[in-house]
Amino acid sequence: MNKVILIGNLANDVELRTTQNGKFVAQFRLAVQRKFANQQGKREADFINIIAWDKLGETCAKYLAKGRKAAIVGSLQTRDYTAQDGSKRYVTEVVAAEVEFVDTKPQATNEQSAIAHHPQTAPDAQDEQDVPDDELPF
């Protein structure tokens, strides 16, 4: 079984591209705060690469932006490629199957909120503690 559930804040705006086959692919990084504080008393965050394909990717690009809170359900994927310098590079990312926009944009309408939940709702976001804005690294 390969299932990942994450709740965090977008560390960057969503980048939407089109593949050579005409499919949409959206990429962004999600800052997910760790459960425990480090030795200095600060809670660190992990920055997870997220990929969303097709209609889900389009929806993410349309409604998500840096700093917005989102819940992601998907699967973990690793891949490798050869860099321009000839070295082999490895990438680990989450391929999103479901994305729920946890916070709401001030100007969001009920129609936008309904569109944002593709294809199903993610787990209850109340289980995750909020990250104070002054502790986010962006």
C-alpha positions, 0 to 999 in steps of 0.5 A: 500500500502506498498512501500519503496524507499531508496538511501544510502550506504552499511554499511557492505558487503552483507551476502549471505546464502542459506535456508534449501529449497535451496533459496538464501537470501542476507542481508545487511544494508543501511546507508540512510542520513537524510534530515536535520542536527541535532542541531550540524549541522551534518546530521545523517544516519539511518541504514536500514536492507535490505533482497534480495531473490533468483537471486536478492540476488545473484546479490547483493552479487556479485556486492555490497560491503561496501560503494557502493551506491545503490537504493532499492525499496521494502516493509517494513516487521516486524517480531519477534522471541524469543532470546536465553535468552527467550526475544521476539525480533522484527525486521523491514527490507525492502524486496527488489524487485528492486535494482539499483547500483547507483555508478559504480565499476571502473572495471565494464564493460557494461555487469556487469552494465546491470546485476546489474539492477534487475528487473527494474530500481529504481527512479532517484538517482539525487533527493537524495543528495550525502553523503560526504565520511568523514561523513559516519560512516564506 
